[in-house]
Structures are given as C-alpha cells and as structure tokens.
Amino acid sequence: MSRAADIFARLRALPLVGVDTIADNGAVMVLAPHADDESLGCGGLIIELAAKGRPPVIVIVTDGTGSHPLSRTYPPARLRALREREALQAVTILGLPAERLHFLRLRDTATPQCGPEFNSTVTAVANLMRDNGCRMLCAPWLYDPHCDHEGAQLIARAVAKRTGAELLSYPVWGWLLADETPLPDSLLEGWRLDIPQKHLALKRRAIAAHASQYSDLITDDPNGFRLPANLLSVFDQPYEVFLRTS
C-alpha cells in the first residue's frame, strides 16, 4: 500500500499526451455517476473528441435527486428535470449533439453493485455501447470515495468484460482523499490528456452549467450539496488523468 499523496504525485507525473494517444480505436463512451461528473472528469476528453468529429456517448447513471433532499422548491421530479437540463447544456457547450446524451435515472446514492438491478444496468449500458459502436469506456476511479462512483466503476468493469471494450478510469472525488489514506501500491498505467487553453475555457463553462451543484440556485435546503472549491481547483488544471483498468 502507498499513501494517497504518493499516488497523486505519480498521477501528476504521467505522460502528457494528445487525445489520439488515449482514444485511437473507435467510439468512446463516458459513464458518469451524476450529471456534472462528465464535465469535471472528462470535459477535456469530450471536447477533443468532438472537435475531431468523433463525439463520444455520455451516459448519466443516477437521477441526481440526492443533492438537495430537503428542498421544497425542487422536489425530486423537478430536481431531476433541472439536472438533466443542466447536463444537456453542459454537453452542448462541450460540442455534443443531444442524441449523444443518455440518462439511466437510477436513484441517486443507490447505484447497485450487485444483484438484479446491477445486471439490468450492465445490459443497458452494454446495449448502448453496441448500438453506438463504442470500443472504449471511461468510468470513475474505483477509489473515488462515493458509493455511486464505486458502483459505476463496477458496472463499467462488467460491461467491458461483456463487450470486450477497453476500460479507462478517471478520478474525481479521489483527488480529495487525505494524504495518509492507504491506496493499493499497484502500477499506475495511463496518461494525462493535454487540454489546450481554449478548450479549458469551454470545460469551465460546462462545469458552471451545472448551476444547481455550483451556485446558490437552490437555497431552501441547509444540507444541500455544492461542489467544493478545492475540488473545482483540481479540474481547473490543463489536463485530465486516465488510467488503464483491467
């Protein structure tokens, strides 16, 4: 095992490459646990692929209704609709047409990790992979400390096994693990995707499109979620990390 701080240093030292080094073999699918993870962890990748005429497929796993559970102005159905509109606005900024965005609408904070719902979700994602000719799948890092992120990674592993797709992992909340957190001392193979400044500006706009997670749009839930500044600063760097996952 290694300290998280040492793992992060290794991630920040991965080779800096262009998108063709990472994704040069068919269409790409991005599996995002929540609306906003696609922009945070993969916004640069999405922009780069779309700019090359290879728009990826984005699949949002959960309905997003767990971010403001006490809000009366945004009860679950209204909050879900809001978060889906924000996701559509974000991916449009990133250069994708609406038909490349899909919502599974699983309950927020309850992404299955086994059982019948897990199996049906794997089938749904695998079918989307096949329908869109996707040969690569990007999913959150297993060590992101959030149940939906862990579930999305396990779903992605099952889909990759079923379809033969290459699987890459992208860290989101894992970047905020305490320095002394023990993590497996395994070989970290992957890259940092270079994001040009003009595309980094688009990524910032896409993140900001998720206003319910980014601003004071919803004010009547004292426990409501808001993306913390220290996480946003991580994704303001001109690169994104993608790890080979077996």
TORTORKE-232959 format. One record per residue: x negated, z negated, y of N, C-alpha, C, CB in turn. Coordinates in steps of 0.001 Angstrom, whole numbers, padded with zeros to 6 digits, always signed. Glycine has a CB too. Example, Ala and Ser with C-alpha at 12.3 -4.5 7.8 and 13.67 -1.06 7.14 Angstrom:
-013190-007800-005690-012300-007800-004500-013200-007800-003300-011308-009046-004473 -012850-007080-002250-013670-007140-001060-012900-007870+000030-014084-005725-000598 
//
This chain:
-000846+000000-001202+000000+000000+000000-000881+000000+001252+000957-001235+000006 -000353+000581+002318-001039+000597+003612-000115+000061+004679-001515+002019+003976 -000701-000366+005783+000091-000786+006934+000742+000433+007570-000784-001540+007966 +001947+000235+008106+002621+001340+008788+001745+001912+009896+003964+000876+009364 +001039+001060+010606+000185+001539+011701-000841+002546+011200-000528+000364+012379 -001395+002297+010011-002389+003218+009459-001735+004523+009004-003131+002562+008285 -000531+004413+008439+000202+005621+008041+000511+006475+009266+001512+005252+007300 +000963+005829+010344+001299+006579+011558+000070+007278+012130+001909+005647+012613 -001083+006624+012063-002313+007259+012551-002614+008514+011747-003504+006280+012474 -002362+008454+010451-002585+009640+009608-001570+010736+009926-002500+009263+008114 -000327+010351+010208+000674+011350+010570+000291+012058+011866+002056+010698+010713 -000205+011297+012817-000570+011884+014120-001841+012707+014051-000739+010793+015158 -002536+012648+012926-003761+013433+012748-003548+014634+011834-004867+012556+012186 -002306+014872+011397-002037+016035+010546-002340+017328+011309-000562+016027+010059 -002636+018408+010600-002955+019671+011282-001817+020123+012194-003259+020767+010254 -002173+020602+013368-001208+021129+014328-001062+022626+014084-001651+020837+015803 +000161+023059+013741+000360+024442+013307+001589+025038+013971+000493+024517+011779 +001744+026347+013812+002941+027043+014262+003996+027048+013177+002609+028469+014679 +005192+027501+013530+006320+027396+012616+006141+028250+011365+007588+027792+013325 +005427+029363+011441+005275+030224+010276+004451+029561+009175+004633+031535+010682 +003607+028599+009541+002848+027864+008527+003758+026923+007745+001703+027072+009181 +004739+026363+008423+005632+025390+007799+006749+026073+007028+006221+024463+008850 +007360+027067+007628+008557+027697+007056+008382+029207+007058+009836+027295+007846 +007764+029718+006011+007496+031162+005947+008185+031825+004765+006002+031412+005866 +009173+031122+004169+009715+031622+002906+011233+031462+002865+009073+030887+001718 +011950+032328+003562+013399+032299+003526+014015+031367+004552+013851+031908+002175 +015335+031261+004487+016081+030469+005462+015867+028981+005222+017576+030806+005399 +016095+028205+006283+015861+026759+006285+017173+026036+006543+014802+026365+007350 +017378+024923+005848+018493+024023+006142+017933+022697+006631+019401+023815+004890 +018562+022147+007687+018234+020817+008186+019384+019887+007842+017965+020834+009725 +019091+018858+007063+020076+017846+006701+019888+016664+007645+019931+017409+005197 +020907+016382+008460+020832+015314+009466+021844+014227+009109+021102+015873+010909 +021427+012981+008965+022381+011923+008642+023476+011761+009686+021656+010622+008478 +023086+011879+010963+024028+011720+012069+023815+012848+013074+023858+010331+012754 +024861+013133+013834+024694+014040+014966+023748+013376+015954+026071+014386+015640 +022648+013945+016196+021511+013642+017071+020205+013682+016297+021688+012268+017730 +020246+013386+014970+019010+013437+014187+018438+014849+014115+019260+012913+012781 +019324+015846+014145+018829+017234+014110+017992+017544+015340+020002+018227+014013 +018389+017030+016491+017660+017297+017728+016417+016425+017843+018566+017074+018932 +016535+015160+017443+015397+014249+017515+014265+014699+016596+015831+012830+017153 +014573+014833+015318+013520+015083+014347+013147+016525+014149+013911+014536+013072 +014074+017452+014436+013845+018866+014114+014172+019814+015255+014656+019248+012919 +014388+019299+016463+014759+020171+017572+013767+021293+017807+014901+019369+018822 +012478+020971+017759+011465+021999+017957+011469+023029+016852+010107+021374+018057 +011605+022573+015616+011673+023493+014486+012861+024442+014626+011769+022713+013168 +014011+023898+015003+015214+024721+015161+014995+025785+016231+016430+023843+015523 +014446+025379+017366+014191+026324+018458+013244+027431+018001+013602+025592+019683 +012152+027031+017365+011140+028010+016963+011703+029012+015958+009923+027299+016367 +012469+028530+015002+013052+029442+014014+014091+030361+014644+013685+028650+012872 +014942+029785+015496+015964+030607+016150+015326+031686+017015+016893+029732+017001 +014242+031343+017700+013566+032305+018572+012970+033464+017781+012472+031610+019371 +012686+033233+016503+012130+034282+015648+013213+035047+014887+011145+033678+014664 +014485+034789+015233+015570+035471+014558+015867+034929+013180+015264+036906+014460 +015482+033673+012927+015694+033034+011631+016443+031716+011835+014338+032793+010899 +017637+031740+012422+018319+030490+012760+018592+029642+011525+019624+030782+013482 +018180+028380+011525+018434+027524+010366+019894+027102+010285+017545+026293+010418 +020259+026541+009152+021573+025949+008950+021448+024447+009170+022135+026272+007521 +022359+023874+009957+022339+022439+010235+023535+021796+009552+022356+022158+011768 +023287+020753+008772+024353+020029+008088+024309+018569+008541+024209+020144+006527 +025380+018128+009205+025502+016736+009639+026245+015981+008546+026248+016618+011025 +025653+014931+008015+026198+014271+006832+027368+013351+007162+025114+013482+006139 +027215+012469+008147+028241+011452+008395+029107+011807+009594+027594+010089+008612 +030222+011073+009723+031181+011353+010803+030812+010705+012129+032551+010888+010397 +029781+009858+012161+029315+009273+013414+030191+008192+013992+029171+010323+014405 +031177+007725+013253+032130+006770+013822+031619+005334+013837+033416+006826+013056 +030421+005096+013304+029887+003738+013294+029139+003337+014542+028998+003575+012145 +028985+004255+015503+028152+003927+016664+028848+003006+017654+027736+005190+017370 +030178+003063+017726+030930+002232+018674+032191+001709+017988+031296+003039+019965 +032047+000836+016998+033191+000443+016166+034242-000380+016898+032705-000332+014991 +033898-000985+018042+034853-001836+018755+035514-001132+019936+034161-003083+019242 +035157+000122+020167+035710+000834+021319+037188+001143+021116+034932+002130+021570 +037992+000825+022126+039408+001194+022096+039641+002562+022721+040245+000144+022820 +038798+002931+023666+038964+004247+024280+038493+005365+023352+038203+004312+025599 +037596+005018+022429+037115+006003+021458+037296+005451+020044+035619+006362+021722 +038558+005415+019559+038788+005041+018163+038153+006089+017245+040315+004902+017868 +038069+005814+015935+037286+006676+015042+037548+008168+015147+037529+006270+013666 +038821+008581+015168+039091+010029+015193+038578+010669+016475+040593+010296+015047 +038775+009989+017601+038313+010547+018869+036790+010533+018954+038911+009768+020043 +036174+009473+018434+034716+009396+018458+034111+010482+017574+034240+008005+017999 +034689+010705+016420+034183+011769+015550+034255+013122+016249+034975+011813+014234 +035380+013405+016886+035529+014684+017584+034508+014814+018707+036950+014827+018147 +034277+013711+019421+033289+013732+020508+031901+014029+019963+033284+012391+021266 +031526+013359+018907+030181+013537+018381+029983+014944+017814+029897+012494+017306 +031041+015527+017283+030919+016898+016798+030791+017883+017953+032121+017263+015929 +031506+017625+019052+031345+018491+020238+029925+018372+020781+032377+018116+021346 +029408+017156+020808+028030+016964+021294+027038+017699+020403+027675+015460+021351 +027250+017627+019091+026346+018326+018171+026389+019832+018394+026708+018005+016718 +027591+020370+018600+027719+021796+018849+027010+022184+020144+029196+022197+018909 +027169+021367+021186+026476+021644+022443+024963+021594+022246+026906+020641+023529 +024491+020611+021481+023051+020460+021263+022470+021651+020524+022763+019183+020488 +023110+022072+019432+022531+023181+018671+022642+024492+019441+023221+023311+017309 +023650+024609+020300+023744+025792+021157+022551+025838+022102+025070+025792+021958 +022195+024700+022670+021004+024626+023528+019748+025023+022752+020842+023204+024105 +019708+024616+021485+018548+024917+020644+018520+026376+020185+018537+024002+019433 +019602+027126+020451+019607+028557+020171+020390+028983+018949+018235+029014+020021 +021250+028095+018420+022002+028427+017221+023437+028818+017531+021987+027265+016265 +023991+029771+016775+025431+030049+016860+026212+028960+016142+025764+031437+016256 +027476+028789+016527+028300+027706+015998+028427+027764+014484+029672+027747+016624 +028428+028972+013910+028651+029075+012463+027480+028553+011637+028921+030512+012089 +026369+028221+012280+025226+027649+011551+025309+026121+011470+023911+028062+012226 +026360+025537+012034+026524+024080+012062+027665+023675+011139+026790+023578+013507 +027397+022693+010257+028396+022229+009296+028475+020702+009323+028057+022731+007868 +029677+020171+009078+029898+018727+009070+030468+018319+007716+030852+018300+010225 +029824+017355+007054+030335+016834+005792+031338+015695+006007+029180+016353+004924 +031218+014982+007122+032163+013932+007531+032264+012779+006542+033525+014528+007723 +031141+012404+005940+031121+011174+005168+031164+009984+006124+029865+011110+004257 +031621+008850+005633+031774+007692+006515+030410+007198+006982+032536+006560+005798 +030287+007014+008276+029055+006522+008885+028685+005170+008283+029205+006410+010420 +027389+004996+008001+026793+003810+007368+027165+003676+005896+027221+002559+008108 +027738+004703+005288+028142+004619+003882+027732+005864+003100+029651+004418+003779 +026638+006520+003486+026174+007684+002729+025851+007260+001299+024927+008330+003405 +026449+007900+000301+026248+007462-001091+024829+007738-001569+027247+008161-002018 +024345+006858-002433+023032+007036-003041+023114+007249-004553+022162+005837-002742 +024339+007181-005079+024579+007458-006487+026089+007556-006684+023946+006352-007410 +026508+007916-007882+027926+007912-008197+028628+009220-007888+028590+006818-007460 +029957+009245-008073+030732+010487-007921+030635+011103-006529+032178+010224-008240 +030723+010289-005469+030652+010860-004125+029274+011452-003866+030979+009795-003067 +028233+010791-004353+026882+011340-004250+026824+012704-004931+025846+010374-004877 +027337+012782-006147+027281+014034-006902+028065+015152-006219+027815+013819-008309 +029233+014828-005665+030013+015863-004988+029331+016311-003700+031424+015354-004684 +028641+015390-003033+027905+015759-001823+026733+016665-002159+027409+014508-001090 +026017+016344-003224+024919+017203-003678+025439+018612-003966+024243+016607-004941 +026574+018701-004630+027154+020010-004938+027510+020769-003664+028399+019850-005816 +028111+020070-002683+028497+020719-001428+027279+021253-000689+029263+019742-000535 +026219+020449-000626+025011+020890+000084+024331+022026-000679+024027+019708+000275 +024268+021915-001989+023657+022981-002793+024417+024294-002621+023622+022582-004281 +025736+024227-002557+026526+025441-002342+026238+026053-000975+028020+025135-002473 +026117+025214+000055+025759+025724+001384+024370+026359+001362+025809+024591+002431 +023444+025750+000629+022110+026339+000500+022205+027744-000086+021204+025451-000381 +022936+027867-001169+023036+029166-001847+023791+030181-000991+023736+029006-003207 +024875+029756-000365+025675+030671+000450+024878+031243+001613+026910+029961+000977 +023909+030477+002100+023137+030897+003272+021718+031346+002913+023070+029762+004277 +021428+031433+001634+020118+031906+001209+018981+030996+001606+019873+033251+001761 +019233+029694+001685+018200+028745+002127+017244+028430+000982+018845+027442+002659 +015960+028479+001288+014931+028181+000290+014078+026987+000682+014045+029390+000080 +014405+026399+001828+013715+025187+002272+014748+024227+002831+012618+025511+003338 +014550+022932+002548+015451+021890+003005+014635+020819+003712+016261+021289+001825 +015049+020457+004922+014404+019391+005684+015348+018198+005749+014016+019876+007117 +014850+017019+005406+015677+015819+005365+014881+014636+005885+016185+015545+003933 +015561+013550+006275+014847+012392+006824+013888+011773+005809+015843+011340+007296 +012862+011178+006334+011851+010464+005556+012503+009323+004781+010729+009924+006476 +012092+009125+003546+012668+008067+002720+012466+006680+003331+012061+008108+001331 +011417+006519+004147+011084+005199+004682+011674+004955+006072+009584+005035+004735 +012559+005840+006517+013366+005515+007700+014240+004305+007353+014252+006751+008156 +014202+003237+008136+014941+002024+007782+016416+002098+008171+014305+000824+008445 +017127+003025+007570+018570+003154+007816+019199+003694+006540+018877+004097+009052 +020301+003083+006119+020905+003455+004835+021335+004918+004788+022100+002571+004553 +021822+005457+005894+022248+006855+005896+021063+007799+005781+023036+007166+007160 +019932+007425+006366+018733+008253+006261+018193+008228+004837+017655+007776+007249 +018185+007043+004245+017743+006945+002847+018665+007761+001945+017709+005466+002384 +019977+007642+002162+020927+008399+001361+020750+009895+001512+022327+008018+001729 +020517+010346+002753+020327+011784+002989+019085+012299+002273+020219+012072+004494 +018021+011500+002243+016813+011907+001527+017080+012008+000024+015669+010915+001800 +017812+011063-000528+018114+011112-001958+019008+012302-002296+018784+009812-002404 +019967+012588-001427+020792+013787-001612+019917+015038-001578+021893+013870-000524 +019006+015086-000607+018134+016259-000475+017260+016437-001710+017253+016133+000775 +016766+015345-002273+015936+015462-003474+016737+016041-004638+015356+014092-003862 +017969+015589-004772+018808+016115-005848+019140+017588-005625+020098+015301-005961 +019392+017964-004370+019679+019365-004054+018451+020237-004328+020122+019509-002578 +017282+019767-003899+016060+020538-004117+015808+020738-005614+014854+019833-003459 +016049+019701-006393+015865+019813-007846+016837+020835-008441+016062+018437-008522 +018072+020821-007937+019093+021723-008485+018842+023169-008066+020491+021285-008031 +018402+023389-006838+018295+024747-006300+016889+025325-006364+018763+024762-004885 +015887+024479-006594+014507+024944-006558+013955+025095-005157+014398+026242-007268 +014654+024570-004153+014205+024676-002768+013006+023781-002508+015337+024321-001813 +012182+024178-001560+011098+023318-001094+011697+022245-000197+010000+024140-000337 +011213+021009-000319+011737+019885+000456+010668+019350+001390+012242+018768-000473 +011017+019274+002670+010167+018637+003670+010899+017430+004245+009777+019640+004796 +010135+016396+004590+010720+015192+005185+010249+015038+006623+010350+013937+004362 +011179+014577+007473+010831+014317+008878+011170+012866+009218+011588+015300+009838 +010227+012105+009781+010504+010722+010163+011340+010662+011444+009191+009949+010351 +012249+009710+011492+012999+009404+012720+012810+007920+013023+014536+009764+012573 +013651+007070+012448+013542+005626+012710+012288+005020+012105+014760+004904+012169 +011690+005684+011132+010458+005172+010547+009351+004964+011551+009986+006091+009492 +009364+005753+012642+008334+005602+013675+008356+004219+014321+008513+006665+014744 +009453+003507+014215+009561+002201+014869+009296+001033+013931+010924+002050+015472 +008871+001306+012714+008515+000214+011813+007384-000620+012416+008103+000764+010429 +007449-001915+012210+006388-002796+012700+005050-002405+012079+006716-004274+012386 +003975-002576+012839+002646-002138+012400+002261-002672+011027+001612-002564+013405 +002667-003900+010730+002242-004533+009481+003162-004207+008300+002177-006030+009669 +004188-003411+008520+005098-003061+007423+004326-002333+006328+006274-002182+007936 +004418-002808+005071+003703-002101+003990+004425-000816+003589+003551-003016+002760 +003665+000256+003458+004192+001544+003016+003308+002069+001896+004264+002563+004194 +003869+002858+000994+003066+003379-000121+001841+004134+000378+003915+004296-001006 +000719+003853-000235-000540+004482+000159-000726+005783-000618-001737+003522-000083 +000236+006669-000454+000176+007955-001138-000415+009006-000199+001582+008387-001629 -000846+010119-000797-001412+011196+000002-000323+011803+000876-002057+012275-000900 -000568+011868+002164+000402+012419+003102+000024+013864+003386+000460+011584+004419 +000765+014779+002781+000506+016195+002982+001578+016775+003886+000458+016949+001634 +001151+017492+004898+002112+018098+005796+001455+018583+007059+003206+017129+006127 +002270+018702+008101+001799+019286+009346+002484+018625+010535+002046+020799+009358 +001879+018877+011687+002575+018665+012959+002933+020037+013521+001690+017839+013978 +004224+020239+013765+004652+021503+014361+004382+021475+015855+006152+021770+014083 +003629+022445+016332+003327+022573+017753+004572+023054+018501+002141+023548+017978 +004983+022307+019534+006154+022675+020333+005692+023042+021743+007201+021509+020374 +005775+024317+022135+005385+024702+023498+006223+023958+024540+005535+026226+023691 +005680+023814+025723+006357+023042+026770+007745+023590+027094+005512+023024+028029 +007906+024909+027102+009221+025458+027443+010254+025093+026378+009141+026988+027603 +009822+024984+025127+010726+024602+024061+010930+023090+024019+010199+025097+022728 +009916+022346+024424+010083+020899+024508+011145+020552+025546+008746+020216+024855 +011207+021306+026631+012243+021079+027646+013636+021316+027070+012015+021993+028861 +013781+022348+026223+015065+022594+025570+015410+021466+024605+015041+023935+024827 +014413+020964+023889+014658+019848+022973+015156+018630+023740+013378+019497+022187 +014565+018343+024886+015023+017217+025700+016486+017398+026103+014142+017065+026952 +016855+018618+026483+018246+018893+026860+019187+018705+025671+018377+020322+027414 +018751+019111+024491+019595+018961+023309+019804+017491+022973+018978+019692+022115 +018758+016688+023068+018898+015247+022824+019867+014644+023835+017520+014534+022903 +019732+015035+025086+020604+014500+026137+022056+014930+025956+020108+014945+027503 +022286+016031+025231+023664+016476+024979+024437+015464+024143+023663+017834+024275 +023730+014615+023412+024378+013567+022624+024648+012362+023531+023493+013156+021397 +025496+012584+024532+025678+011594+025594+026253+010278+025083+026578+012153+026667 +027055+010315+024039+027631+009073+023514+026560+008164+022922+028687+009385+022456 +025413+008728+022564+024312+007951+021993+023197+007702+022997+023751+008660+020781 +023283+008364+024140+022153+008441+025066+022441+007777+026404+021775+009879+025293 +023727+007580+026707+024099+007155+028064+025191+006093+028008+024574+008363+028904 +025756+005788+029174+026837+004812+029290+028205+005474+029219+026707+004037+030590 +028318+006561+028489+029595+007263+028392+030688+006354+027830+029448+008511+027517 +030362+005576+026806+031328+004653+026201+030938+003239+026617+031365+004798+024626 +031806+002603+027370+031431+001327+027993+032211+000130+027474+031617+001419+029470 +033155+000347+026560+034030-000763+026168+033693-001342+024794+035465-000302+026174 +032465-001153+024332+032013-001794+023103+030675-002470+023375+031894-000762+021938 +030664-003803+023503+029412-004501+023833+028350-004335+022758+029681-005976+024046 +028757-003982+021547+027797-003780+020456+027536-002303+020202+028300-004439+019179 +027973-001452+021116+027808-000020+020923+026351+000395+020836+028477+000725+022036 +026108+001455+020066+024753+001941+019835+024255+002752+021029+024699+002789+018558 +022952+002645+021284+022304+003506+022268+020877+003777+021808+022322+002859+023689 +020483+005038+021845+019124+005392+021443+018123+004626+022301+018891+006922+021564 +017218+003863+021681+016272+003064+022469+015179+003917+023094+015642+001992+021600 +014674+003442+024213+013665+004204+024948+012407+004417+024125+013315+003497+026244 +012034+003428+023309+010797+003597+022536+010937+004660+021454+010390+002275+021902 +012161+004882+020965+012364+005982+020014+012354+007320+020743+013692+005803+019245 +013030+007385+021872+013059+008630+022634+011655+009059+023051+013946+008474+023867 +010799+008110+023355+009441+008469+023776+008659+009114+022641+008698+007234+024281 +008950+008705+021399+008287+009333+020250+008605+010819+020196+008715+008653+018937 +009859+011150+020448+010292+012539+020313+010123+013334+021598+011731+012588+019878 +009456+012746+022555+009074+013484+023759+007662+014043+023623+009171+012579+024999 +007054+013862+022458+005730+014415+022203+005853+015907+021856+005021+013636+021055 +004812+016699+022148+004908+018151+021920+004639+018557+020473+003937+018871+022822 +005123+017760+019536+005000+018119+018125+006048+017362+017315+003572+017811+017598 +006322+017857+016120+007181+017187+015145+006448+017134+013814+008554+017918+014998 +006662+016073+013060+005976+015867+011798+006869+016265+010622+005538+014407+011665 +006299+017054+009714+006996+017462+008490+006059+017229+007303+007450+018969+008564 +006578+016514+006304+005782+016126+005143+006293+016812+003886+005803+014606+004960 +005386+017320+003082+005771+017843+001776+006331+016697+000944+004560+018520+001056 +007425+016957+000244+008072+015915-000558+008385+016478-001926+009363+015389+000128 +007959+015746-002958+008207+016201-004329+009258+015337-005001+006911+016184-005148 
//
